[in-house]
Amino acid sequence: MLSTINSGLKRSINKAGIVRQVDAARACEAWQEVISGMFTKEVAERSHALRCKNGVMTVAVLSSVFAQEFKFKEDEIINAINKKMGADVVNKLRYEM
């Protein structure tokens, strides 16, 4: 039954033409889970994915120190998010303070 609902939802999303928007929202949700697995709880709590548009995910960080920490592992973070998504949704990370 769950697979029927899932496939119906996917068809509806495709028909409505909002696949990219849904994928972008899911990628933003994946940010917190991916970051929590790579960094300490303190670091993960000090960042939040704001939006993902045209492959660029914008992340709010509290300081340049946290942005630098993420920059060091940027490729690993992007790969983990895309793996979780099952598609190449994120190509680049951008940081805002």
Secondary structure, 3 states (H helix, E strand, C coil): CHHHHHHHHHHHHHHHCCHHHHHHHHHHHHHHHHHHHHCCHHHHCCEEEEEEECCEEEEEECCHHHHHHHHHCHHHHHHHHHHHHCCCCCCEEEEEC
